[in-house]
């Protein structure tokens, strides 16, 4: 087994360095991200390997060990045993481990940045943002939140914000005193196992996090085996509404509570008195950051007719200025292809381009040029489906009321933004938008580690971050104490 402290990337993929990335090796010398249970890596089963590819490089970069139902049961049993001890630790002990983990993640920034760029094809800027916010997720729990006794575990799958969402998935339950079966993404298993390695290096007892990933063909069976297991008492998931609906049904089947942060179709409303250039820049950033692969991305730009012409020109200038070289790459070719097809279908049905042409940027077919379209019809699939790509739809409305009505027409209710110089008008609109988070004067994807985040409607159940997340992993328990010497009275109390 090789344990590098940093990684080096060339055309052949990850090259072992000297520290915290817990790779195993195949017989021909390729790196394998293992399954880790009770603090130990399981032996390699080369019949169940997952091939991890870089979409931007159009190449395989490493392998990951796939789990089975039996391994899922083993992970749940280990978590149960670890929980019996972990739940008795003081919040001071848990705080110290979280702080240590935050420091280790920050100290390993360069290695984490390289790993994210390799496995998820993200830009360096996005990778560094993930590291910074991931460390903050742990560090913020050192405050007054860690003073209650826990009763739950967590099981979670994650999408493409590979560090932010995974650290959010771990910080709250561990801070509350729960143990975790962490179902890592098969798209970036190296990133996720390296985060767990930081926890173990920070002093987390063995078994408090058990980490596995599964091949796509095994994922449904492995996931249901975990949810059904009596040691698992809470499910947490961040990802698509389609998968969230399946997990919600499984949670109902086995009577397990669920924390679900699902898809979005975030609107950005631009009122007539907005600072047009500033609003255009924020809409462009919100739509194209990380190739649009954020559930809070600006998918819909809703502009009052009076300023539409000026706004469209400003938006085109912002894209030309800030995205001349594109917006990065999708995590997989399939993600990029779906995003492109949604825009293409709307154009075929009569929509037109405001910015960009929705073409692939290069031969990898993993990167699309930033694109904004208008004239989308309600029967177009893109009208209420998130593209998860660098695109947005622009809608023209007559006034504030029509803007709010259009914003609320979506089945989703995750994030929104409002742009106006009139703060009272912006607040009035914000209160009427049916979303879990509405941000005034910034991008739709704004997130603070101690502010509650979660959705309404098809965007999910429950809230993440800070004390709001801790509450998701606690239950209220009533213990009453009565005088055993008191005589029983019939007919009264």
N, C-alpha and C positions, 0 to 999 in steps of 0.2 A: 504494500500500500504506500502511495506517495501522498504527502501532506504539504503542499506548497503554501508559502505565505503571500506569494504574488503570482500572477500569471503573465505569460508573454504570448502574444498572438502573432502568428504569421499565416501564410497561405494554408498551412496544414492544420490550423486550429489552435487549441490550447496547448501550451508547452509547460510542463511542471516547473515550478520555481522552488520556493523554500518555505512555505507556511500554510494557511488555514483552509485550503480547499480540499475536501476529503474524497479524492478520487481513488477508485480501485483501478485495476488494469485487466484487460482481456489478454488472452494468450499471445495475441499479435501486438500487444503494447498500446492499444487505444485506451483512453480514459473512460471510466464508467462512474457515473454518479450513483452511489449505493442506496440501499434502503437501510435506515438506521432505527433500531429498536433497542430500548433499554441501554442507550449509550454505545451500542456496538453495531458495526456494519455487518449485514448478513452476507453469507457467501454468494458469489456470483453464479447466477443461472443464465447461461448465455442463450437459452431458448426463449427467454422472456425480455429481451433487450429492447429499449426504445431508442430510435435514432433521432438525435437532436440536431436540427439543421439551422444554419444562419440564412435567412431569406436574402439579406443584403449581399452575402458572399456566395450564395447559391451553392453551398457546400455543407457537408456533415461536419459538425465541430466537436461533438462528443456523443457518448452513449449514456443511457440511464437504465438502471435495473427496474423492471416492471414487477408490480406486486400481484399476488393472488388473493383469493378469499381467505385462505388459511393464514397468510401473512397479515391481512387486515385484522383477523381475530387476535393474532399474536400481539399486534400493536395496541389494540384496545385493552387487552388483558394487562399489558405492561403499564399502560396509562393508569389503569385502576389501582394497581399496586403502588405506583408512585404517588398517586393522589392521596392515599391514606396517610402518607408522611408530609407531603407538600402542603396540604390544607392546614396542618398544624403549625407551619412556620409563621413567624410574625411578619407584619407588613414591613418592618424595618429590613428583615432579611430579603424579602422579595424586592423591595426598593433598591437595595444595594446591588443585587444581581442585574436588575434592569439598567441601572446606571453604568455598571461595568460593561454590559453588552453594548450600550450606546457608545461608550468610549472606544470599544474594540471595533465596532462598525466604522466609526469615524476614522480611526487610525488605519484601517484597511481600505480607505476610500479608493485608491488607485486600482487595487485589485477588483473591487466591486464594480467600479466603472467599466473596466475592461471586460469583465464577465457579462455584465448587462448588455453592452454593445455587441458582444459576440453572439449571445443566445437570443436576444430579442431584437437585434438590428436597430436599436434606438440611437439617437444622437448623443454625443458626450454631454451636452447641456442637460438633457433629460435624465441621464444616468447619474450625474452629480446631484441633481435635485432630489432624486430618489434616495441617495445615500444620506443627504442632509435631513430630509423629512423622516426617514426611517430611524435615524438616531434620535431625532426629536420625539418620535412616537414613544420610545422607551423612556427617555429622560423626563418627559412631562408627567409620567405616572409616579414620580418620586414625591409629589406633593401630598396633599391631605386625602387623596382618594383611596389609599391602600389600608383602610382601617376596618374592613368588614370580613366576615368569614364567608367562604365560597361553598358552592355545592355542585358546580357543573364542570364538564369538559368542553372542549371545542374540537370540531372537525371542519376543515375549510379547504376550498379550492380557490385558486386565484388566477386572474387574467394578466394583462400585459404591463401594468404598473408594478413591475416585478418585486421591488423592495418596499414601496410604500404600503401596498395592500397586505403583503405578507407580514410586515412588522406590526401593522394595525391588528392583524388577525391573531398575533401572538401576545402583544403587550397587555391587552385588557384581561384575557382569561388568566394569564400567568400572574399578573398583578393582583387579581382577585383571589389567587390561590388555587386555581384550577390547573389540571394537566391537559395536554393537547395531543391529539392525533392529527398531524399536519399532512394533509394530502397535497403535496407540492404539484405545481404545474409541470406536465411532461414537456412543455415548450422551453422552460428555463430552470431545470432541476438543479443545475450547478449553483445558480444564484440562491435558491431557496435553501439548499443544504448548507451553503456557506453561512447564511444567516443563523441557522440552527447551530452551526459550529461555533459561532461567536457567543451564543448563549452558553454552550457547554464550557467554552474557555473562560466565560465570566463566572462560572461556579454553579450553574444550574444542575441539580441532581439528575442522574441517569433516569430515563423513563418519563421525565416531565414533559419532554417533547419527543414523540416518536414520528419519524418522517418517512413517507413512502410516496411513490408515484405509480401510475398504472398505464399500461398500453391502452389506446383508445378502445380496442375490442374487449378489454377486460374492465374498463372503468365503471360501467353500470353495475356489474356484479360486485366489484370491490367496494364501491360507494354504498350500495345497499347493505352489504355485510357489515360495514362500519355503523351505519345508522341503526340497523337492527340490533346491534350488540348491546346487551344490558349495561355495559360499562359506559356507554356514550349517552349523555343526558342533554346535550345541546348540539345543534347543527348551525354552523355559520358559513355563509357562502357569499362571495362577490363575483359577479359575472353576468352572463346574459339572462334575460327574462325567460327564455325558452328552457334553459337548464334549471333556473330557479324555480320554475313551475313544476318541473319533474321532482326536484328535491323537496318542494313544499308538499307534494303528494306523498312522497316517501315519509316525510316527517309526520304527516297526518296518519299514515298507515301504522306507524310505530309509536304514535303519541309522544313525539319529541318536539320541544319548542325549537324555533328556527329564527336566526338573524340573517336577513337577506338584503343585500345591497345589489340591485339589478340594473337594467339598462336605463337609458335616458334619451330624450330628444330635446335637449336644452334650448330654450328660446332666449334670444337677446333682443329686448325691446329698445328701440331708439326713438325717443320722443322728439318733437319738433324743436325744442329748445336745447337739445344736446350739443356738446362740443363735438362737432362732426368729425374732425380729424382724429381726435382722441378716441371717440367711440369706434371709428372704423379700425383704428390700430388694435383696440382691445378685441373687437369681433374677429379680426384676422388671426390674432394670437390664440384666441379661444377655439377657433375652428381648426387651426392647422398644427397646434402644438402636438408633438409626438405623433405626427402623421395622422392626427385625428383619433388616435386609439385610446381615448379616455371617455369613460361613461358620462362625464360632465362636459364633453366638448360642445362647442357652440354649433349645433346642427341647423338651427333656424334663426335667421336675422329678420326681425320684424320692424319695418321702418315706416314712419308716418309719411304720406305722399308728399307733403310740402317740402321735405328735404331729401327725397329719394335720389334725385339727380346728383346733387352735391355729394351725398354719402357714397353713391356708387363709384364716383370718380376717386374719392378719397380711399375707398376700399381697394380699388385697383392699384393705386399708388403705394399703399402699404404692402400689398402682396409683392409688387415689383421690388420694393426696397428691402423688405425683410425676408423674403422667401425666393430670392433669385436663383438659389441652388436647390430649391425644393423644400420639402418638409420632413425629410428623413425617409424611413422605410417601414413597411408593415412587418409584423412579427412573422408572418408566413405569407407565401404567395397566394394561398386561398383567401386570406383576409383581404388582401389587396384586390383580388379578382372580384370578390363580392361587392366591395365598396365601389369599384369601377362600374360594375354591371347595374347597380341601382341608379347611378347618375345617367348612364347610357340609356337606360329604359325611359327615364323621364324626358331626356332630350328627344328621343324617338317619338314620344307622345306629345311633343309640342313645346317643351321647356326650352330656354335659351341660355347661353353662357353670359355671365356678367364678368367673370374673371376666370382665366385659365381655359383648358381644353379637355381635362379629364384623361389625358394620355399618360401612358407609362413613361417614366423618366429615363429608363435604361432597359437593357436586355434581361435583367433579372426578373422583371415584371413584379417586383415587390414594392416599387415606389411610384406614386402617382403625383403629377403636378397639382399644386393647390388649385381648387376650382370652386367657384360660386355660380349657381344657376338660379334663374327666376322663371316664373310662369308654371310652377309645379301645380298639378291638379290633385284634388283630394283622392282620386282613384289611383294615383301613382304610388307604388310601394314605398318610395322614398319619403312620402308625405308624413308617415308615422313610423318609419323603421330607421333606427340609428345606422349610419353607414359604417362607422368605425374606420373611416378613412378621411383624407384631407379635403373635405368638401362641405359646403353649406348651401342651404336654400334661402333665397332672399324673397320676402313677401312685402307687398306694399299695402298699407291700410290707411283708412281715412282719419282715424283718431284713436285716442287712448282706449276707448271702450272696445273698438274692433281689435286693437292689438291684444288686449287681455283675453278676449273671446278666442282669438286664434291661438294664443299661447296655451290656453286651457283645453284646446280641442284634442290634444294628444292623450293617448292612453298612459303615457309616462308622466312622472312627476318627481324628478330628481333635482336638477339645478336649473336656475334661470338667472338672467342679468337684466338690469334696467339702467339706461343711460339718459340723464337729464341734468341740467344745471339747477333745476327747481327741486330741492331735496324733498319738500312736502309732496310734490306731484310724484316723485319717484317712490316715496314710501307708500303713497296711496295705491300705486300700481302694484308694488311688491306685495302688499297685503292681499291683493286679489288673485295673485298667481298661485295656482295649485301645485306647489313644489315644496320639497323638504328644505331647500336652501335657495334663497334669492339674494343676489349680490348687487349692490348699487355702485356703479362707477368702476367696475373691474370685470374680469373675465368670468364666464359661467363656471369655470373649473376652479374657483377659489376654495381653499381648504385650510383650516386651522386645526392643529392637533388637539386642542381642547374644546373646540366648538362641535356641537352635535352634527352628525352627517347621516342622512338616510333619506328614503324616498316615500312618496305617496303613490297611490294607484298601482300600476304595474312596475313601479321602480323599487318595490320591496317593503320589508317589515323591519321595524326596530331602528336603533341609532348606534353608530360607531363614534369613537373618539372620547377621550377623557373620562369623566365620571359617568357620562351617559353610556359608554361602552361597558364600564364596570358593572353598572346596574343590570346589563343584559346577562351577566354571569353570576348573579346573586338571586336568591329567593328569600322572601320574607317568611320567617318561621315563628310561630306563636307558642311559647311554653308558659303554661300557667301553673302556679304553686299554691296549694290549698292546705289548710291546717288539718293534719290527719287525726287530731283529737276531737275535732268538731263533731257534734252529733248530727245524724242525718235527720232532716225534717221533711216529711211528706206533705205534698200539697203546696209547697212554696220553695224558696231557694235557701 
